[in-house]
Amino acid sequence: MNEAPTLASTLGPPRRPGVGPQRIACLTEETTEWLYLLGEEDRIVGISGYTVRPRRARQEKPRISAFLDGKIDRIVELQPDLVIGFSDMQAVLADKLIRAGLNVLITNQRSVAQIVDTLRLVAGLVGAQERAERWIEATQHRHAQIAATAAAWPRRPRVYFEEWDEPMISAIQWVSELVGMAGGEDVFAELGRQAMGRDRVIADAMEPVRRSPDLVIGSWCGKKFRPERVAARPGWADVPAVRDGRLHEIKSCDILQPGPAALTDGLEQLHALMQAWVAAQARP
């Protein structure tokens, strides 16, 4: 089995002192993970409290923010020359930091292509373009291998990916695209194209039932997915995924961060679940 690519310290030249921002505050996990992968972790002066990738970042870097708010005084004390965040949902936090006199970059990537563009943007800021391109090339090579495997399947599983349970929210765009890349069909692909979470709310609890998913995959944005609760929803007993016991969790840190993890570990987990389903269909 091919493994997701890693970026060894021997790939590419070391960081050039003085290139780009030297003190970066990361308001979300994906920027932290990416800078570590690039070997640029010495630039990081603060991280999100939700950061778990890489694990050692929590021991090495001070935690300065949640998602919607942060420790403004603490961030200012760290004297970052750049603060990087993600999503329009961080607009209020970004405004506070800008008013405190800091340089702030907020990206708003939604698709897989936009994630890759953002990785390139951040790599360019720290002068690590060559190392970034090596990682991106290896990752996209693995994506092509997965696509070739899935292309040989006699049938692609229908997938309901649930990002939240109350209210039910379906997959954001990059997750919807990753479901397709992994070999499945997102049963709410039309909602995945909606940029805002409120536009991906499924108001009718029976609509997923009508779309008859073969797999239900939950990633409840920071809380544990409860397959037994999903299976017990009124009217869901005859859903193929429920009937066959194919309700699975992918941790939000592996799939709901628009950065390296989603393109590697998140995709690999999706693909493994779909491979298992395809193998089960082939058995008598």
Buried (B, 14 or more C-beta within 10 A) or exposed (E): EEEBBEBEEEBBEEBEEEEBBBBBBBBBBBBBBBBBBBBBBEBBBBBBBBBBBBEEBBEEBBBBBEBEEBBBEBBBEBEBBBBBBBBEBBEEBBEBBEEEEBEBBBBBBBBBEBBBEBBBBBBEBBBBBEBBBBBBEBBBEBBEEBBEBBEEBEEBBBBBBBBBBEEBBBBBBBBBBBBBBBBBBBBBBEBBBBEEBEEBBBEEEEBBBEBEBBBBBBBBBEEEBBBEEBBEBEEBEEBBBBEEEBBBBBBBBBBBBBBBBBBBBBBBBBBEBBBBBBEEEEEE
